Amino acid sequence: MTEVVIRHCILRVVRHGGRSWGPDRRGLVDRVTRMLPQLIAARLEELLGEADGEIAEPIRVAIKLNGVGPLSDAGLREAVSAALTADSLPLQAGSGLAPPRSASQADPIAAISATPLEDAGLSAAMTSQGLRALLLRWRNQGDLLRRLRGFSPVTLRAWLTALVETVDRSAEEPEVDAEVLAREAATIRDRLIEAGGLRGHTDRLRLLLMVELAARHRRLPPSDRLWRMIDTAVPPASTPAQTAAAAGALPATEVDAASPPVQFSGPDQAVRRATPAAQSRPVAPTLGKDVALCSVLPFLVLGMLRRIGWLEVASATFEALAMPDRGAVFATALAYKLLPPPRKGWHRNPEILRTAAAFAGLDVAPSPAAFEAWHRDAEGGLSAIDGFVVTELANGHDVEQPLLIARPTNHLGAGWLLLDADGLFPVAWAGDEGSLLSSLAEFGPSVVVVVSAEAASPELIRGLIGARRAFVTDARPGRGEDLQRLAGMPGIWTSAAEASPDRLRAAAKRQAELEAAAAGINRALIAQRPVVPGRDGLDIERAALLSASTGLGMLAWTLWRDREAVDPLLALDRLGDLDGSARFTEAAVAIRPAIGRRYLDLKEHKVLDDIPGVPWLGGRTVTFVGP
């Protein structure tokens, strides 16, 4: 019998009609969540037999649990067997399975490494915090390259520098011989290029190389020797002439085109770290004193984001950028997206400033000058947060649901907003067509709705056509654009990509709904709740928007998905004025929401779980307390 490895499993438990959940609703959901993945894996083993290969397309199974019988162990097993049949598997005719992924499709670390983290003596890192532990976990999960695809050159260099500086050198194992390590690094480099299709991606290749070395060896040389070894194995992105002339260099054509022509070697030149502009950490609120909060929503959203691992990525980002405030200014920006909007002239009420400061672990909210300084230090380095949101939302995306591309206007100028129709989440906010298409590639073959001529730029349309992406638009085609009218939908044009007319028409019919949702997101979370006035600080605005909207959408889904259709603005509307108080101690921040029906609803749905290790709170745990 074959061994089945499931990389991603998303489970939704939905109750229809008037059937009762029974006396223990939460227990029922927990039991089904625990058992169904195991039963699905066992059923796949039965169906696949001795076949070898990979099912590259998602498998979607609707398991109906009607009546009392299927809720028993035997009943659940029968329901899975009835729903998951050979006909439901996307298999190639006559072969049973698609062939294994090619080396260019596989995760390169998984392809080149026969050393699991546990065998390398690094199992403790799997449960620890920090940038190094996070990268090693992604490596062990076979998801490292996919995660790094959303990193900008600045982010890649910052994370590489931080990783070199945080390699564990306190272990008792002897240090690896420099010549042996150099030969191993060259071998890893060559196999990464072959397995991962990394020619031309110099910055990404350097970070992948360092992650693999850190995983294989508990103790590595000092940072200056480590930098020389990395530079020799993969010369830093520089001018083509410098790169071609470097020892052991890759051909000049393999230099990352996105990288600026700057030679660097070692932490001082490797990346622009935080300057003294941010100064030292500002003063925290007085211990043991209650701080009145006009809204506890930022803390509730933070709890939602923690569930998907966002807090670890944010903490690693601030570590890589060496921000002295550990992200307090960014936390203030996140709070501003969730608190009442400022008055005319960009001025916020004292209670809003006090609440945002408490959320950021500060006594006083940062000034506009502090935001500008923080933005200068972090510019280009927040892409890990943006990319994480894109990847997580792509993991849960239903490809049968359309995506929307709009180009709303706001104080930051026109940018492209990518919206998921399933939950009406903003999943990306891009300033150019290339970045937008890169994010879109994560979401599978969903039909894309492109709204208006402003969004349907020639570069975007060419990119969609080149990627063979099915889309519909109400913008008339320009010169050279191979579009055709969509039958039965006057004024709607579509691409020649393969997609059924029914799917195209279904997506086109949702255009007005999705356009209204995008306009609402733009109005409520961008235009009405800016972090800073003017067009400066786009990186902070983008990361704060995607993080806030994701947390709001998760909160709405958790609380009200059984009652009605939900979207992020529903949580903002219903919980934005839930006030409370905060009390700081040495180890925790106790949040006391106002007691009432909303508090009881939050408690019933287990939204008020502790949030440990918040970096901008000095590592304190956020706890929610009741009456």
LUMRO-276405 format. One line per field, with one value per residue (C-alpha): residue number from 0; x negated, y negated, z negated. Coordinates in steps of 0.02 Angstrom, whole numbers, plus 50000, padded with zeros to 5 digits. Layout:
LUMRO-276405
n	(NUM	...)
c1	(X	...)
c2	(Y	...)
c3	(Z	...)
//
This chain:
LUMRO-276405
n	(0	1	2	3	4	5	6	7	8	9	10	11	12	13	14	15	16	17	18	19	20	21	22	23	24	25	26	27	28	29	30	31	32	33	34	35	36	37	38	39	40	41	42	43	44	45	46	47	48	49	50	51	52	53	54	55	56	57	58	59	60	61	62	63	64	65	66	67	68	69	70	71	72	73	74	75	76	77	78	79	80	81	82	83	84	85	86	87	88	89	90	91	92	93	94	95	96	97	98	99	100	101	102	103	104	105	106	107	108	109	110	111	112	113	114	115	116	117	118	119	120	121	122	123	124	125	126	127	128	129	130	131	132	133	134	135	136	137	138	139	140	141	142	143	144	145	146	147	148	149	150	151	152	153	154	155	156	157	158	159	160	161	162	163	164	165	166	167	168	169	170	171	172	173	174	175	176	177	178	179	180	181	182	183	184	185	186	187	188	189	190	191	192	193	194	195	196	197	198	199	200	201	202	203	204	205	206	207	208	209	210	211	212	213	214	215	216	217	218	219	220	221	222	223	224	225	226	227	228	229	230	231	232	233	234	235	236	237	238	239	240	241	242	243	244	245	246	247	248	249	250	251	252	253	254	255	256	257	258	259	260	261	262	263	264	265	266	267	268	269	270	271	272	273	274	275	276	277	278	279	280	281	282	283	284	285	286	287	288	289	290	291	292	293	294	295	296	297	298	299	300	301	302	303	304	305	306	307	308	309	310	311	312	313	314	315	316	317	318	319	320	321	322	323	324	325	326	327	328	329	330	331	332	333	334	335	336	337	338	339	340	341	342	343	344	345	346	347	348	349	350	351	352	353	354	355	356	357	358	359	360	361	362	363	364	365	366	367	368	369	370	371	372	373	374	375	376	377	378	379	380	381	382	383	384	385	386	387	388	389	390	391	392	393	394	395	396	397	398	399	400	401	402	403	404	405	406	407	408	409	410	411	412	413	414	415	416	417	418	419	420	421	422	423	424	425	426	427	428	429	430	431	432	433	434	435	436	437	438	439	440	441	442	443	444	445	446	447	448	449	450	451	452	453	454	455	456	457	458	459	460	461	462	463	464	465	466	467	468	469	470	471	472	473	474	475	476	477	478	479	480	481	482	483	484	485	486	487	488	489	490	491	492	493	494	495	496	497	498	499	500	501	502	503	504	505	506	507	508	509	510	511	512	513	514	515	516	517	518	519	520	521	522	523	524	525	526	527	528	529	530	531	532	533	534	535	536	537	538	539	540	541	542	543	544	545	546	547	548	549	550	551	552	553	554	555	556	557	558	559	560	561	562	563	564	565	566	567	568	569	570	571	572	573	574	575	576	577	578	579	580	581	582	583	584	585	586	587	588	589	590	591	592	593	594	595	596	597	598	599	600	601	602	603	604	605	606	607	608	609	610	611	612	613	614	615	616	617	618	619	620	621	622	623	624	625	626)
c1	(50000	49934	49888	49996	49928	50056	49973	50126	50296	50433	50590	50755	50896	51063	51236	51383	51566	51637	51543	51471	51286	51327	51285	51099	51077	50893	50855	50938	50836	50675	50710	50748	50595	50486	50552	50591	50412	50358	50505	50473	50290	50339	50467	50339	50222	50360	50395	50216	50149	49967	49972	49827	49839	49929	50105	50064	50242	50346	50467	50632	50748	50922	50955	51137	51172	51360	51441	51362	51278	51140	51081	51018	50842	50911	51034	50898	50793	50938	50977	50796	50794	50956	50896	50717	50713	50594	50703	50676	50486	50408	50303	50225	50314	50232	50097	50189	50080	49996	49807	49703	49664	49512	49365	49414	49586	49528	49468	49279	49236	49340	49260	49079	49084	49091	49066	49226	49213	49236	49086	48984	49014	49126	49294	49291	49292	49456	49548	49444	49475	49374	49321	49203	49333	49464	49353	49306	49488	49532	49387	49443	49621	49561	49634	49479	49459	49644	49636	49481	49558	49650	49492	49419	49229	49218	49313	49208	49047	49112	49165	49000	48902	49007	48990	48800	48796	48910	48831	48809	48622	48640	48661	48530	48505	48341	48346	48356	48192	48194	48137	48263	48400	48352	48360	48528	48595	48544	48630	48788	48785	48775	48914	49025	49005	49044	49187	49269	49250	49158	49049	49055	49124	48963	49034	49156	49021	48905	49039	49088	48905	48885	49045	48985	48814	48896	49006	48863	48737	48768	48611	48548	48397	48400	48499	48352	48293	48472	48500	48343	48400	48575	48502	48387	48525	48653	48578	48693	48797	48690	48647	48636	48450	48416	48524	48442	48268	48302	48224	48341	48465	48622	48638	48687	48855	48900	48893	49058	49125	49223	49066	48981	48799	48722	48579	48593	48510	48543	48677	48618	48641	48765	48921	48974	49019	49119	49033	49038	49189	49305	49199	49222	49382	49512	49583	49712	49873	49863	49871	50026	50126	50285	50285	50456	50479	50606	50602	50528	50543	50354	50322	50460	50388	50214	50282	50352	50188	50090	50191	50117	49938	49940	49864	49709	49681	49704	49583	49454	49474	49439	49292	49219	49238	49162	49301	49263	49449	49480	49623	49714	49737	49806	49923	49988	50020	50116	50220	50260	50337	50455	50499	50619	50556	50471	50562	50542	50362	50294	50311	50361	50457	50358	50449	50397	50216	50220	50292	50169	50025	50083	50097	49918	49855	49818	49861	49888	49930	49787	49780	49790	49602	49578	49683	49579	49416	49483	49539	49368	49285	49409	49439	49440	49424	49606	49638	49627	49787	49875	49818	49871	50048	50055	49994	50111	50263	50213	50203	50386	50450	50587	50539	50723	50741	50689	50558	50578	50449	50496	50399	50476	50419	50359	50233	50092	50130	50209	50149	50218	50323	50348	50504	50560	50747	50746	50761	50726	50546	50421	50279	50153	50126	49997	49921	49879	49944	49795	49821	50007	49982	49856	49982	50120	50017	50039	50227	50250	50363	50502	50589	50534	50652	50561	50661	50655	50531	50424	50386	50375	50210	50128	49986	50108	50214	50059	49999	50164	50170	49988	50024	50178	50284	50471	50544	50693	50696	50812	50665	50663	50510	50367	50261	50184	50283	50357	50527	50701	50876	50951	51112	51266	51175	51186	51035	50927	50767	50668	50501	50472	50410	50495	50644	50823	50946	51050	50903	50865	51046	51058	50905	50968	51135	51042	50950	51063	51057	50868	50840	50945	50846	50680	50745	50799	50629	50543	50657	50657	50481	50377	50458	50545	50410	50241	50087	50000	50058	49992	49914	49770	49770	49847	49758	49833	50004	50003	49946	50066	50213	50185	50155	50304	50425	50368	50393	50562	50618	50564	50655	50816	50803	50777	50922	51060	51030	51173	51298	51259	51136	50983	50846	50708	50807	50944	50825	50764	50943	51004	50851	50765	50846	50827	50731	50633	50472	50293	50179	49993	49891	49713	49768	49939	50063	50237	50378	50549	50684	50850	50966	51121	51192	51042	50921	51020	51021	50833	50809	50926	50829	50661	50599	50527	50379	50211	50087	49911	49747	49804	49639	49689	49758	49587	49635	49784	49937	50103	50241	50427	50514	50698	50804)
c2	(50000	49829	49693	49538	49366	49225	49053	48944	48992	48862	48919	48824	48887	48812	48838	48815	48796	48820	48975	48955	48965	49069	49034	49000	48898	48859	49040	49099	48980	49026	49212	49196	49085	49214	49369	49320	49285	49457	49542	49452	49505	49686	49683	49613	49757	49880	49796	49769	49941	49955	49807	49685	49503	49344	49275	49098	49028	48996	49131	49064	49182	49141	49262	49259	49305	49331	49406	49478	49633	49547	49455	49618	49678	49807	49682	49553	49686	49738	49556	49526	49686	49637	49460	49499	49618	49651	49542	49393	49397	49288	49430	49449	49576	49748	49699	49682	49535	49386	49412	49344	49160	49112	49040	48865	48888	48969	48876	48871	48899	49057	49111	49091	49134	49304	49230	49194	49058	49181	49283	49124	49096	48945	49008	48877	48742	48809	48749	48593	48419	48303	48283	48432	48550	48489	48518	48691	48736	48680	48784	48937	48916	48909	48735	48625	48576	48535	48423	48333	48295	48147	48073	47915	47902	47791	47919	48064	47974	47921	48099	48170	48047	48087	48274	48264	48164	48284	48451	48551	48553	48608	48793	48915	48991	48945	48809	48868	48861	48709	48803	48942	48813	48718	48877	48921	48746	48759	48927	48861	48710	48816	48932	48787	48709	48876	48926	48757	48666	48527	48462	48273	48267	48225	48153	48296	48425	48350	48360	48537	48589	48516	48597	48768	48745	48693	48847	48967	48900	48856	48750	48640	48523	48341	48221	48144	48314	48366	48212	48247	48425	48370	48236	48363	48491	48364	48193	48052	47967	47830	47761	47896	47866	47885	48039	48125	48090	48152	48316	48461	48338	48385	48316	48133	48182	48265	48107	48061	47925	47846	47819	47649	47640	47636	47748	47808	47934	47950	47878	47697	47692	47834	47733	47565	47599	47482	47315	47211	47123	47235	47206	47320	47403	47274	47274	47409	47376	47373	47547	47587	47440	47461	47382	47343	47413	47342	47512	47684	47731	47719	47851	47964	47951	47989	48149	48200	48164	48263	48418	48421	48382	48198	48144	48252	48179	48001	48033	48107	47956	47832	47940	47942	47753	47729	47610	47542	47525	47709	47655	47534	47404	47536	47597	47419	47419	47583	47509	47354	47467	47539	47388	47246	47137	46970	46807	46682	46631	46804	46768	46913	46895	46919	47083	47154	47104	47178	47343	47357	47320	47455	47582	47540	47548	47362	47223	47100	47136	47106	46937	46916	46888	47057	47140	47058	47115	47291	47299	47246	47383	47518	47470	47626	47740	47776	47888	48044	47989	47951	48115	48214	48146	48186	48364	48400	48334	48431	48590	48569	48505	48601	48597	48604	48430	48282	48151	47965	47840	47659	47497	47386	47208	47147	47029	47149	47145	47278	47454	47625	47714	47903	47965	48143	48169	48305	48198	48036	48029	47907	48027	47910	47725	47694	47538	47616	47751	47868	47879	47905	48047	48127	48128	48188	48340	48410	48428	48566	48561	48450	48334	48153	48005	47848	47692	47537	47471	47398	47573	47655	47578	47647	47722	47811	47880	47941	48023	48111	48172	48229	48328	48405	48338	48339	48168	48057	47869	47727	47631	47630	47718	47613	47635	47808	47881	48050	48035	48090	48047	48158	48235	48182	48042	47877	47765	47902	47963	48118	48198	48350	48452	48617	48594	48646	48511	48546	48506	48348	48290	48332	48226	48082	48081	48048	47897	47767	47855	47874	47697	47630	47736	47670	47491	47521	47588	47441	47316	47389	47457	47347	47179	47154	47234	47178	47212	47053	46913	46897	47032	47076	47237	47350	47504	47478	47440	47598	47716	47639	47649	47832	47883	47788	47848	48028	48024	47939	48068	48211	48132	48111	48289	48359	48266	48256	48374	48486	48343	48239	48194	48112	47993	47897	47736	47829	47856	47677	47613	47726	47730	47566	47479	47622	47528	47592	47567	47629	47659	47688	47800	47864	48021	47984	47858	47893	47835	47817	47794	47714	47850	47882	47987	47957	48012	48172	48206	48184	48300	48433	48438	48447	48285	48229	48348	48287	48209	48249	48168	48006	47925	47742	47776	47834	48017	48000	48110	48028	48103	48067	48056	48051	48001)
c3	(50000	50046	49922	49940	49897	49888	49897	49863	49794	49771	49682	49672	49564	49616	49542	49660	49618	49445	49389	49215	49180	49027	48844	48877	49034	49007	48962	49123	49230	49140	49164	49349	49373	49287	49374	49553	49613	49548	49631	49795	49795	49759	49899	50022	49978	50021	50188	50243	50201	50256	50376	50369	50416	50368	50378	50432	50430	50273	50218	50154	50063	49994	49851	49799	49620	49621	49469	49311	49384	49485	49330	49255	49299	49420	49492	49525	49611	49722	49766	49819	49924	50010	50049	50099	50247	50390	50500	50385	50403	50540	50611	50782	50891	50886	50762	50598	50546	50623	50633	50488	50498	50597	50504	50556	50479	50317	50165	50193	50010	50008	50171	50116	49931	49852	49679	49582	49451	49309	49368	49376	49191	49220	49159	49021	49153	49221	49065	49031	49095	49204	49384	49386	49312	49435	49587	49526	49499	49675	49740	49644	49709	49890	49909	49901	50083	50101	49949	50014	50184	50111	50032	50108	50132	49978	49874	49937	49891	49721	49677	49739	49632	49479	49508	49520	49359	49263	49309	49149	49108	48926	48967	48906	49079	49164	49293	49473	49568	49682	49838	49810	49784	49942	50047	49969	50004	50187	50202	50120	50235	50391	50336	50285	50457	50540	50426	50397	50561	50470	50610	50602	50424	50335	50174	50151	50187	50056	49922	49969	49961	49788	49723	49782	49702	49538	49545	49579	49453	49272	49265	49406	49423	49364	49470	49563	49626	49660	49768	49869	49898	49953	50068	50148	50175	50238	50274	50217	50350	50420	50590	50724	50745	50558	50547	50696	50628	50450	50396	50429	50499	50592	50769	50780	50855	50690	50588	50507	50622	50480	50375	50375	50430	50255	50199	50020	49908	49723	49611	49624	49812	49835	49804	49741	49560	49450	49424	49264	49338	49238	49082	48932	48879	48821	48646	48606	48509	48319	48243	48142	48208	48310	48483	48556	48732	48854	48941	48906	49090	49126	48992	49060	49236	49170	49094	49262	49351	49224	49269	49444	49391	49439	49273	49301	49475	49411	49267	49387	49501	49362	49307	49483	49500	49326	49276	49101	49063	49110	49222	49108	49247	49364	49226	49212	49399	49383	49243	49346	49479	49348	49241	49284	49428	49396	49403	49543	49560	49513	49326	49213	49052	48890	48851	49020	48993	48817	48879	49022	48904	48783	48922	48975	48796	48788	48670	48812	48994	49118	49203	49393	49392	49306	49441	49576	49495	49470	49651	49713	49610	49661	49842	49950	49799	49758	49907	49797	49709	49874	49951	49800	49812	49998	49970	49825	49917	50072	49968	49921	50087	50179	50364	50410	50335	50445	50405	50436	50496	50464	50465	50332	50307	50137	50059	50103	50288	50395	50357	50403	50273	50287	50200	50163	50190	50057	49900	49994	49931	50007	50045	50127	50155	50291	50364	50532	50648	50622	50434	50457	50582	50465	50323	50438	50488	50312	50330	50457	50611	50543	50664	50641	50653	50711	50671	50782	50908	50767	50700	50872	50922	51081	50976	50862	51004	51095	50935	50906	51085	51077	50919	51004	50862	50893	50860	50898	50909	50954	51030	51219	51293	51355	51509	51521	51374	51417	51331	51379	51324	51190	51256	51159	51066	51162	51140	51065	51148	51108	51147	51255	51105	51072	50957	50973	51029	50874	50759	50856	50849	50663	50629	50737	50644	50481	50548	50468	50299	50301	50365	50221	50097	50165	50157	49976	49928	50013	49929	49753	49733	49850	49883	49714	49607	49674	49571	49624	49739	49915	50022	49907	49809	49943	49874	49702	49775	49882	49745	49618	49740	49787	49606	49537	49671	49652	49464	49483	49611	49499	49353	49451	49518	49342	49265	49396	49542	49482	49486	49640	49776	49699	49751	49659	49643	49548	49402	49413	49405	49264	49151	49188	49038	48913	48779	48630	48533	48531	48383	48406	48290	48306	48399	48475	48541	48473	48588	48510	48644	48596	48533	48635	48774	48888	48752	48724	48911	48919	48771	48841	49004	48913	48987	48819	48814	48747	48870	48808	48857	48939	48995	48980	48805	48746	48767	48651	48666	48706	48599	48599	48432	48390	48243)
//
